[in-house]
Amino acid sequence: MSESTQEDVYFAHPSRDFGKTDEAVRLRKTEDGAELTYKGPRIKTSAAKAREEITVKVGDALSAQRILERAGFKEAHVVAKKRATYQLDKLRVEVDVVDGLGEFVELEVMTESPERAASLLEMARAELGLNKPEQKTYLELLLDKKGK
Amino acid sequence: MSESTQEDVYFAHPSRDFGKTDEAVRLRKTEDGAELTYKGPRIKTSAAKAREEITVKVGDALSAQRILERAGFKEAHVVAKKRATYQLDKLRVEVDVVDGLGEFVELEVMTESPERAASLLEMARAELGLNKPEQKTYLELLLDKKGK
C-alpha cells in the first residue's frame, strides 16, 4: 500500500470554455513531484468511461503554474485529496479522501481483454461492497456542491 | 567545455499574437532532456536586454508538445543549433552554430554588480574580437531571412 497527498489545480483556458468542450488542463502536486495533464472530451463507450489523457512530469510545480498563468491560463479550481493505493496483481484499488466531498474508491484493472477486465472489476466491486457508482469527476462533484 | 545540440520549437498562442506582444513559448529539446520556457516582453534598459524568463524541466518533449497542441498552441518555428559552452569563472561564453544562420557568440556574466558585469563583458568582448553586436533573437533573424 502506498499513500500520497495530491493537490490538483485545474486551469481555465485563455479562449476556450473547457466546461463546454469537456476538456481539462490539470497540474498535480504530490510529495514525489508534479505533473501536467491534458484530458480530452469523454468518449461514450458501452461499459466504462474513456478519454484521452496526456501527462508529462514537470521539474517544479510553481514554475509550471507561472508559465501557464503568463500564457493566459487561470487557476480555476483546486481539488485536494489523500490517496491510498493498493495493488493486488492486475487490480488496483485507490481509496481517496477528497476535501469537501468525502471518501471514494476507484477500481482499475490492467489487462488486454476487456471481458476479463469487466468480470474482474465486477468481482472486486461486489467483494468490497461498493454499490453507489459515480460517473462524475471530483471537480464536477465539487462544482455541483457549490451550486454552480 | 560542454557541447549540446538544441532544437527549439516555438509555439503560436491559441488567441494571442506573440509577435505583437513580444512573448514566446518555447520547448527546448537537448540530449539531456527537455524544458519548457515562457519569455515575456523585452524591457528596455540602458545597456543590456532584459526579459522575464520562466523555465521548467519536462519529463519528455513529445508529451509536452502534445499537451500544448491539444490546448490550441501550434508549432510555429523551429530553431536548431549546436552550442559549445565555456565557463571561465564568472564569465560564460556560448558559441552557437545555428542552422540557416551561421555562427554566434553569446557572453554572459554572473555577478551581483551591474557595473562589474558591464566591464567584464566589455573586456571579454574586446579580447575575443567580437565587433558585430546582435540584438535580435535567432527566431527573429530566421524570420527576417525568410522575408517574413
HADDOCK unambig.tbl for C-alpha pairs under 7 A between the chains (distance, minus, plus):
assign (segid A and resid 15 and name CA) (segid B and resid 15 and name CA) 6.30 0.50 0.50
assign (segid A and resid 38 and name CA) (segid B and resid 67 and name CA) 5.74 0.50 0.50
assign (segid A and resid 54 and name CA) (segid B and resid 63 and name CA) 6.48 0.50 0.50
assign (segid A and resid 54 and name CA) (segid B and resid 67 and name CA) 6.39 0.50 0.50
assign (segid A and resid 55 and name CA) (segid B and resid 63 and name CA) 6.57 0.50 0.50
assign (segid A and resid 56 and name CA) (segid B and resid 58 and name CA) 6.43 0.50 0.50
assign (segid A and resid 56 and name CA) (segid B and resid 59 and name CA) 5.62 0.50 0.50
assign (segid A and resid 56 and name CA) (segid B and resid 60 and name CA) 6.58 0.50 0.50
assign (segid A and resid 56 and name CA) (segid B and resid 63 and name CA) 5.83 0.50 0.50
assign (segid A and resid 56 and name CA) (segid B and resid 64 and name CA) 6.04 0.50 0.50
assign (segid A and resid 57 and name CA) (segid B and resid 58 and name CA) 5.54 0.50 0.50
assign (segid A and resid 57 and name CA) (segid B and resid 59 and name CA) 4.67 0.50 0.50
assign (segid A and resid 58 and name CA) (segid B and resid 56 and name CA) 6.42 0.50 0.50
assign (segid A and resid 58 and name CA) (segid B and resid 57 and name CA) 5.54 0.50 0.50
assign (segid A and resid 58 and name CA) (segid B and resid 58 and name CA) 4.50 0.50 0.50
assign (segid A and resid 58 and name CA) (segid B and resid 59 and name CA) 6.12 0.50 0.50
assign (segid A and resid 59 and name CA) (segid B and resid 56 and name CA) 5.64 0.50 0.50
assign (segid A and resid 59 and name CA) (segid B and resid 57 and name CA) 4.69 0.50 0.50
assign (segid A and resid 59 and name CA) (segid B and resid 58 and name CA) 6.15 0.50 0.50
assign (segid A and resid 60 and name CA) (segid B and resid 56 and name CA) 6.58 0.50 0.50
assign (segid A and resid 63 and name CA) (segid B and resid 54 and name CA) 6.47 0.50 0.50
assign (segid A and resid 63 and name CA) (segid B and resid 55 and name CA) 6.57 0.50 0.50
assign (segid A and resid 63 and name CA) (segid B and resid 56 and name CA) 5.84 0.50 0.50
assign (segid A and resid 64 and name CA) (segid B and resid 56 and name CA) 6.04 0.50 0.50
assign (segid A and resid 67 and name CA) (segid B and resid 38 and name CA) 5.75 0.50 0.50
assign (segid A and resid 67 and name CA) (segid B and resid 54 and name CA) 6.40 0.50 0.50
